[in-house]
Amino acid sequence: MKLLNFHLFTLISSLTFLSLLSACGSPKKPEAAPKQVADTRPPILQKYDAAKALLDNKEFLQAAEMFTAIYKEEPRLLNALYNSALAYEMAGKHQEAAERYSDLLSARPGDRLALIGLTRTAINTGRPEIAVSAVQDSLTIHPADRDVLLSKATLERAMQEPEEAIKTARRIIMQSQNDLEALKIIGMAYVDMGKLDMATTFFNNALSVAPDDSTLLDNIGVIQYNKGSYSEALETFRKSLAKNPADPVANANVGFIALKFRDYEKATSSLKNAIDNGLNNCQIYKAFGYAQEGMQAGQEAIDALKQAGEICPPDIELTYDIAKIYNTMLRNYAEAKKLYGEYLTAGGKKQDDAKAALELIKQIEASQAQMDNMPAENSADNAGTGGGI
């Protein structure tokens, strides 16, 4: 289901948002270093506590770099490796996070927290395939483990295998009939298959089990949107926010709907709330960038789209969008020409538009050069005689 005519967005279900409120597990709190008497601790543990303090204070990038250095100094401190991955993820550095979660799984095969973290980063970067082999390896060690199965089902759905996702989630249901995350996966898999009425019934039944779970309302809202009932969907997301004002999924989806109807101010505030509450995946930054563009905030739009470019799979169309903002809003023709050139070389879809933009920039620059080369007027000649009475 596409959200905008000119940008491709999908409303976020509780199963696509695998960050702070992840369906396959939330990032766990940093694992504490072994407690020792302060005056006898080795220096490496003192560094560990300093890094943990940075993480607690939400100085994520500094914490990530410090935990990485600690692990390099003492490879037996696998908790430092996990915390570096977590900190990079919280900083929005998903590639670095995925690499460290993978390293931890190599050092400690079947590690559940690392597997859940790798699944989150794989989904948030739009590259579910990078976690598949790790899930398969973990299943050989923990064939019936709920978290491993949940990761498998989440990846299957992300890879457009809804029937397989349902089969895997049902293995969890056999262990625990009211496992909400497994129920959500099954419901959203039905959405993926186009069986919207079945999915709606499914989520309403789940609400009877967990009436305060705002993510179930989020998913019902997605179904309503898919049916074209935009007003109903918006009302459902607002009910979700009434239960949990910080719900990043509901905030994001309200933002996406506002963006569809070009209510850029509402889109900006809702999407910012989603980002501030931990939703830092690929499409959220794209949407925020386009909302900022609608607000005529050119530099902020470029910053958000560049952030999306760091997270998303390679997308040359982002280059065109950034070039357009440099050209039409910031009048930075040098940067616009550079990016349009890269876009044309890469064979982007809007070749004619990019060429037309370059031709217009050429004309503007020629006109500016002509004006710059005009002789300066003599101010004395224009002053008149000044002969007052």
RODO-2510 file (C-alpha; in nm, 4 decimals, decimal comma):
residues 389
     n   res          X          Y          Z
     1     m     0,0000     0,0000     0,0000
     2     k     0,1528     0,3267    -0,1142
     3     l     0,1120     0,6410     0,0892
     4     l     0,2004     0,9186    -0,1528
     5     n     0,1748     0,9638    -0,5265
     6     f     0,5269     1,0950    -0,5558
     7     h     0,7044     0,9133    -0,2721
     8     l     0,6640     0,5486    -0,1784
     9     f     0,5658     0,4956     0,1841
    10     t     0,3902     0,2202     0,3713
    11     l     0,2093     0,2709     0,6994
    12     i     0,4077     0,1087     0,9767
    13     s     0,2618    -0,1887     1,1574
    14     s     0,3871    -0,2957     1,4966
    15     l     0,5835    -0,5666     1,3178
    16     t     0,7809    -0,3357     1,0906
    17     f     0,8903    -0,1113     1,3763
    18     l     1,1611    -0,3143     1,5418
    19     s     1,3291    -0,0508     1,7520
    20     l     1,2516     0,0568     2,1095
    21     l     0,9025    -0,0991     2,0931
    22     s     1,0081    -0,3896     1,8758
    23     a     0,7749    -0,6779     1,8091
    24     c     1,0598    -0,9232     1,8285
    25     g     1,2055    -0,7791     2,1441
    26     s     1,3153    -0,4409     2,2694
    27     p     1,6780    -0,3445     2,3068
    28     k     1,7624    -0,4622     2,6546
    29     k     1,9229    -0,2381     2,9108
    30     p     2,3022    -0,2392     2,9008
    31     e     2,4471    -0,5410     3,0738
    32     a     2,6371    -0,4291     3,3794
    33     a     2,9986    -0,5137     3,4300
    34     p     3,0738    -0,7500     3,7195
    35     k     3,0649    -0,5490     4,0419
    36     q     3,3932    -0,5201     4,2255
    37     v     3,5266    -0,3066     4,5064
    38     a     3,5918     0,0343     4,3534
    39     d     3,9524     0,0721     4,4642
    40     t     4,0539    -0,2726     4,3364
    41     r     3,8858    -0,2761     3,9969
    42     p     4,1057    -0,3245     3,6891
    43     p     4,1248    -0,0172     3,4630
    44     i     3,9257    -0,1963     3,1911
    45     l     3,6235    -0,2241     3,4223
    46     q     3,6532     0,1405     3,5176
    47     k     3,6358     0,2230     3,1446
    48     y     3,3360    -0,0093     3,1145
    49     d     3,1467     0,1797     3,3827
    50     a     3,2378     0,5119     3,2179
    51     a     3,1001     0,3844     2,8864
    52     k     2,7867     0,2575     3,0569
    53     a     2,7349     0,6031     3,2109
    54     l     2,7531     0,7556     2,8632
    55     l     2,4915     0,5076     2,7428
    56     d     2,2665     0,5806     3,0406
    57     n     2,2966     0,9526     2,9597
    58     k     2,1946     0,8852     2,5966
    59     e     2,5327     0,9900     2,4591
    60     f     2,5006     0,6985     2,2230
    61     l     2,7758     0,7568     1,9700
    62     q     3,0410     0,8250     2,2336
    63     a     2,9277     0,5187     2,4274
    64     a     2,9406     0,3022     2,1141
    65     e     3,2950     0,4082     2,0321
    66     m     3,4107     0,3559     2,3895
    67     f     3,2523     0,0090     2,4183
    68     t     3,4120    -0,0836     2,0846
    69     a     3,7545     0,0219     2,2147
    70     i     3,6977    -0,1750     2,5364
    71     y     3,6100    -0,4901     2,3430
    72     k     3,9188    -0,4548     2,1233
    73     e     4,1300    -0,4216     2,4371
    74     e     3,9636    -0,7161     2,6122
    75     p     3,7791    -0,9531     2,3708
    76     r     3,6518    -1,1634     2,6604
    77     l     3,4181    -0,8771     2,7586
    78     l     3,1397    -0,9779     2,5228
    79     n     2,8980    -0,7537     2,7131
    80     a     3,0996    -0,4595     2,5797
    81     l     3,0434    -0,5862     2,2258
    82     y     2,6679    -0,6127     2,2856
    83     n     2,6541    -0,2662     2,4383
    84     s     2,8500    -0,1171     2,1470
    85     a     2,5963    -0,2680     1,9052
    86     l     2,3061    -0,1368     2,1133
    87     a     2,4579     0,2114     2,1369
    88     y     2,5219     0,2291     1,7630
    89     e     2,1632     0,1201     1,7008
    90     m     2,0282     0,3867     1,9349
    91     a     2,2444     0,6433     1,7538
    92     g     2,0817     0,5433     1,4244
    93     k     2,4036     0,3821     1,2967
    94     h     2,2359     0,0606     1,1868
    95     q     2,5166    -0,0685     0,9661
    96     e     2,7668    -0,0478     1,2519
    97     a     2,5118    -0,2042     1,4877
    98     a     2,4454    -0,4955     1,2505
    99     e     2,8168    -0,5661     1,2160
   100     r     2,8626    -0,5858     1,5932
   101     y     2,5521    -0,7967     1,6524
   102     s     2,6887    -1,0341     1,3880
   103     d     3,0295    -1,0375     1,5581
   104     l     2,8631    -1,1234     1,8889
   105     l     2,6721    -1,4104     1,7275
   106     s     3,0002    -1,5409     1,5887
   107     a     3,1609    -1,5217     1,9306
   108     r     2,8552    -1,6516     2,1176
   109     p     2,6403    -1,8544     1,8710
   110     g     2,2697    -1,8494     1,9412
   111     d     2,2859    -1,5379     2,1611
   112     r     1,9216    -1,4292     2,1801
   113     l     1,9803    -1,0583     2,2453
   114     a     2,2252    -1,0350     1,9562
   115     l     1,9846    -1,2171     1,7258
   116     i     1,6942    -0,9890     1,8215
   117     g     1,9145    -0,6828     1,7723
   118     l     2,0371    -0,8036     1,4336
   119     t     1,6776    -0,8681     1,3260
   120     r     1,5779    -0,5147     1,4301
   121     t     1,8622    -0,3528     1,2393
   122     a     1,7988    -0,5715     0,9345
   123     i     1,4336    -0,4643     0,9262
   124     n     1,5075    -0,0970     0,9969
   125     t     1,7569    -0,0807     0,7093
   126     g     1,5262    -0,2642     0,4687
   127     r     1,7705    -0,5552     0,4378
   128     p     1,6094    -0,8520     0,6133
   129     e     1,8292    -1,0946     0,4223
   130     i     2,1357    -1,0044     0,6311
   131     a     1,9851    -1,1747     0,9371
   132     v     1,8570    -1,4940     0,7718
   133     s     2,1668    -1,7083     0,8193
   134     a     2,1988    -1,5975     1,1835
   135     v     1,8390    -1,7051     1,2496
   136     q     1,8982    -2,0420     1,0831
   137     d     2,2130    -2,0973     1,2883
   138     s     2,0305    -2,0039     1,6082
   139     l     1,7462    -2,2454     1,5281
   140     t     1,9917    -2,5357     1,5221
   141     i     2,0885    -2,4430     1,8780
   142     h     1,7441    -2,3352     2,0065
   143     p     1,4907    -2,5071     1,7754
   144     a     1,1861    -2,4200     1,9876
   145     d     1,3003    -2,0899     2,1398
   146     r     1,0277    -1,8267     2,1288
   147     d     1,2579    -1,5314     2,0534
   148     v     1,4379    -1,7158     1,7753
   149     l     1,1083    -1,8233     1,6177
   150     l     0,9746    -1,4687     1,6484
   151     s     1,2809    -1,3350     1,4697
   152     k     1,2342    -1,5952     1,1960
   153     a     0,8665    -1,5077     1,1475
   154     t     0,9448    -1,1344     1,1427
   155     l     1,2081    -1,1814     0,8736
   156     e     0,9806    -1,4062     0,6684
   157     r     0,7129    -1,1405     0,6660
   158     a     0,9666    -0,8702     0,5763
   159     m     1,0847    -1,0863     0,2873
   160     q     0,7259    -1,1114     0,1583
   161     e     0,6700    -1,4702     0,2679
   162     p     0,3487    -1,4221     0,4719
   163     e     0,2402    -1,7856     0,4617
   164     e     0,5757    -1,8973     0,6021
   165     a     0,5536    -1,6257     0,8661
   166     i     0,2130    -1,7568     0,9749
   167     k     0,3459    -2,1118     0,9999
   168     t     0,6387    -2,0020     1,2134
   169     a     0,4243    -1,7794     1,4381
   170     r     0,1818    -2,0658     1,4936
   171     r     0,4689    -2,2684     1,6396
   172     i     0,4895    -1,9985     1,9075
   173     i     0,1115    -2,0028     1,9584
   174     m     0,1338    -2,3768     2,0240
   175     q     0,3592    -2,2973     2,3193
   176     s     0,1615    -1,9967     2,4435
   177     q    -0,1870    -1,9395     2,3041
   178     n    -0,1989    -1,5687     2,3930
   179     d     0,1500    -1,4657     2,2790
   180     l     0,0647    -1,1190     2,1512
   181     e     0,3699    -1,0701     1,9312
   182     a     0,3037    -1,3977     1,7507
   183     l    -0,0623    -1,2998     1,7140
   184     k     0,0398    -0,9668     1,5641
   185     i     0,2642    -1,1350     1,3101
   186     i    -0,0188    -1,3639     1,2000
   187     g    -0,2602    -1,0704     1,1747
   188     m    -0,0242    -0,8556     0,9697
   189     a     0,0651    -1,1538     0,7492
   190     y    -0,3063    -1,1730     0,6640
   191     v    -0,2886    -0,8033     0,5767
   192     d     0,0054    -0,8776     0,3469
   193     m    -0,2033    -1,1475     0,1785
   194     g    -0,4909    -0,9038     0,1262
   195     k    -0,7208    -1,0826     0,3718
   196     l    -0,8150    -0,7627     0,5506
   197     d    -1,1437    -0,8745     0,7067
   198     m    -0,9771    -1,1804     0,8564
   199     a    -0,6953    -0,9633     0,9880
   200     t    -0,9418    -0,7162     1,1430
   201     t    -1,1281    -0,9946     1,3221
   202     f    -0,7966    -1,1334     1,4366
   203     f    -0,6792    -0,8041     1,5887
   204     n    -1,0146    -0,7330     1,7525
   205     n    -0,9919    -1,0735     1,9216
   206     a    -0,6380    -0,9888     2,0330
   207     l    -0,7663    -0,6601     2,1792
   208     s    -1,0008    -0,8599     2,4014
   209     v    -0,6898    -1,0276     2,5451
   210     a    -0,4853    -0,7054     2,5749
   211     p    -0,7215    -0,4039     2,5662
   212     d    -0,4455    -0,1588     2,6626
   213     d    -0,2042    -0,2650     2,3864
   214     s    -0,1837     0,0405     2,1608
   215     t     0,0073    -0,1488     1,8912
   216     l    -0,3027    -0,3567     1,8160
   217     l    -0,4893    -0,0355     1,7426
   218     d    -0,1978     0,0686     1,5226
   219     n    -0,2434    -0,2441     1,3145
   220     i    -0,6206    -0,1997     1,2888
   221     g    -0,5529     0,1539     1,1674
   222     v    -0,3220     0,0181     0,8975
   223     i    -0,6012    -0,2138     0,7799
   224     q    -0,8509     0,0732     0,7686
   225     y    -0,6043     0,2770     0,5671
   226     n    -0,5563    -0,0105     0,3237
   227     k    -0,9334    -0,0162     0,2747
   228     g    -0,9294     0,3552     0,1904
   229     s    -1,0995     0,4541     0,5168
   230     y    -0,8541     0,7333     0,5923
   231     s    -1,0684     0,9169     0,8467
   232     e    -1,1336     0,5949     1,0387
   233     a    -0,7643     0,5100     1,0303
   234     l    -0,6706     0,8531     1,1641
   235     e    -0,9243     0,8188     1,4459
   236     t    -0,7870     0,4744     1,5353
   237     f    -0,4314     0,6085     1,5510
   238     r    -0,5544     0,8895     1,7762
   239     k    -0,7113     0,6301     2,0079
   240     s    -0,3755     0,4559     2,0150
   241     l    -0,2036     0,7814     2,1082
   242     a    -0,4608     0,8391     2,3828
   243     k    -0,3478     0,5094     2,5363
   244     n     0,0196     0,5794     2,4741
   245     p     0,1085     0,9345     2,3632
   246     a     0,4684     0,8318     2,3020
   247     d     0,3729     0,5423     2,0704
   248     p     0,6173     0,5963     1,7820
   249     v     0,4203     0,3773     1,5407
   250     a     0,0955     0,5713     1,5894
   251     n     0,2803     0,9033     1,5662
   252     a     0,4514     0,7925     1,2458
   253     n     0,1302     0,6756     1,0843
   254     v    -0,0512     0,9978     1,1750
   255     g     0,2435     1,1758     1,0143
   256     f     0,2213     0,9654     0,6994
   257     i    -0,1508     1,0339     0,6621
   258     a    -0,0953     1,4068     0,7210
   259     l     0,1782     1,3994     0,4575
   260     k    -0,0565     1,2326     0,2109
   261     f    -0,3005     1,5206     0,2504
   262     r    -0,0184     1,7780     0,2464
   263     d    -0,0715     1,8901     0,6051
   264     y     0,3014     1,9452     0,6399
   265     e     0,2895     2,1084     0,9833
   266     k     0,1026     1,8125     1,1374
   267     a     0,3213     1,5678     0,9490
   268     t     0,6361     1,7349     1,0783
   269     s     0,5274     1,7345     1,4440
   270     s     0,3998     1,3754     1,4381
   271     l     0,7038     1,2370     1,2568
   272     k     0,9376     1,4231     1,4923
   273     n     0,7553     1,2652     1,7877
   274     a     0,8078     0,9247     1,6290
   275     i     1,1804     0,9887     1,5818
   276     d     1,2197     1,1306     1,9335
   277     n     1,0607     0,8141     2,0716
   278     g     1,3046     0,5804     1,9033
   279     l     1,1734     0,5223     1,5513
   280     n     1,4805     0,5841     1,3380
   281     n     1,4354     0,3591     1,0371
   282     c     1,4668     0,4303     0,6677
   283     q     1,1218     0,5507     0,5704
   284     i     1,0633     0,7673     0,8766
   285     y     1,3560     0,9933     0,7797
   286     k     1,2381     1,0053     0,4185
   287     a     0,8904     1,1109     0,5285
   288     f     1,0315     1,3679     0,7712
   289     g     1,2490     1,5083     0,4941
   290     y     0,9542     1,5484     0,2572
   291     a     0,7464     1,7076     0,5342
   292     q     1,0279     1,9581     0,5950
   293     e     1,0401     2,0256     0,2212
   294     g     0,6679     2,0991     0,2345
   295     m     0,7363     2,3431     0,5183
   296     q     0,9950     2,5165     0,2951
   297     a     1,2698     2,4191     0,5397
   298     g     1,5239     2,3281     0,2743
   299     q     1,8324     2,2533     0,4820
   300     e     1,6349     2,0517     0,7382
   301     a     1,4800     1,8528     0,4528
   302     i     1,8229     1,7766     0,3076
   303     d     1,9595     1,6725     0,6477
   304     a     1,6728     1,4263     0,6977
   305     l     1,7006     1,2815     0,3466
   306     k     2,0756     1,2390     0,3887
   307     q     2,0081     1,0558     0,7160
   308     a     1,7673     0,8309     0,5266
   309     g     2,0403     0,7704     0,2700
   310     e     2,2721     0,6433     0,5423
   311     i     2,0126     0,3911     0,6621
   312     c     1,8201     0,2896     0,3498
   313     p     1,9375     0,0497     0,0829
   314     p     2,1061     0,2428    -0,2013
   315     d     1,8446     0,4626    -0,3704
   316     i     1,9550     0,7006    -0,6464
   317     e     1,6109     0,8659    -0,6437
   318     l     1,7023     1,0212    -0,3085
   319     t     1,9889     1,1948    -0,4870
   320     y     1,7414     1,3544    -0,7282
   321     d     1,5176     1,4728    -0,4438
   322     i     1,8116     1,6302    -0,2609
   323     a     1,9377     1,7936    -0,5811
   324     k     1,5912     1,9406    -0,6429
   325     i     1,5881     2,1012    -0,2984
   326     y     1,9368     2,2474    -0,3495
   327     n     1,8181     2,3822    -0,6842
   328     t     1,4704     2,5186    -0,6155
   329     m     1,4825     2,6109    -0,2469
   330     l     1,8423     2,6836    -0,1493
   331     r     1,9595     2,8110    -0,4913
   332     n     2,2838     2,6210    -0,4367
   333     y     2,3399     2,5589    -0,8056
   334     a     2,6894     2,4141    -0,7709
   335     e     2,5714     2,1356    -0,5403
   336     a     2,2575     2,0821    -0,7467
   337     k     2,4611     2,0409    -1,0677
   338     k     2,6919     1,7922    -0,8989
   339     l     2,4039     1,5770    -0,7723
   340     y     2,2052     1,5959    -1,0971
   341     g     2,5195     1,4789    -1,2748
   342     e     2,5560     1,1826    -1,0386
   343     y     2,1897     1,1015    -1,0904
   344     l     2,2165     1,1033    -1,4686
   345     t     2,5310     0,8906    -1,4608
   346     a     2,3577     0,6347    -1,2365
   347     g     2,0621     0,6095    -1,4767
   348     g     1,7893     0,7440    -1,2473
   349     k     1,4252     0,7290    -1,3554
   350     k     1,3768     1,1064    -1,3971
   351     q     1,6408     1,1573    -1,6667
   352     d     1,4417     1,4193    -1,8610
   353     d     1,3606     1,6174    -1,5461
   354     a     1,7247     1,6171    -1,4370
   355     k     1,8410     1,7313    -1,7812
   356     a     1,5785     2,0070    -1,7860
   357     a     1,6892     2,1233    -1,4410
   358     l     2,0533     2,1345    -1,5514
   359     e     1,9597     2,3353    -1,8608
   360     l     1,7637     2,5846    -1,6494
   361     i     2,0570     2,6191    -1,4070
   362     k     2,2836     2,6834    -1,7072
   363     q     2,0534     2,9623    -1,8255
   364     i     2,0342     3,1149    -1,4761
   365     e     2,4113     3,1097    -1,4368
   366     a     2,4585     3,2638    -1,7834
   367     s     2,2145     3,5411    -1,6945
   368     q     2,3917     3,6043    -1,3647
   369     a     2,7293     3,6136    -1,5399
   370     q     2,5945     3,8644    -1,7930
   371     m     2,4700     4,0912    -1,5137
   372     d     2,8004     4,0593    -1,3277
   373     n     2,9902     4,1712    -1,6399
   374     m     2,7769     4,4812    -1,6992
   375     p     2,9704     4,8079    -1,6368
   376     a     2,8892     4,9772    -1,3097
   377     e     2,6735     5,2886    -1,3361
   378     n     2,8236     5,6224    -1,2310
   379     s     2,6364     5,7294    -0,9223
   380     a     2,7192     6,0936    -0,9828
   381     d     2,5506     6,0805    -1,3234
   382     n     2,2304     5,9550    -1,1605
   383     a     2,2312     6,2034    -0,8747
   384     g     2,0978     6,4986    -1,0733
   385     t     2,2071     6,8535    -1,0128
   386     g     2,0763     6,8504    -0,6654
   387     g     1,9849     7,2184    -0,7050
   388     g     1,7320     7,2706    -0,4336
   389     i     1,5725     7,6007    -0,3525
***
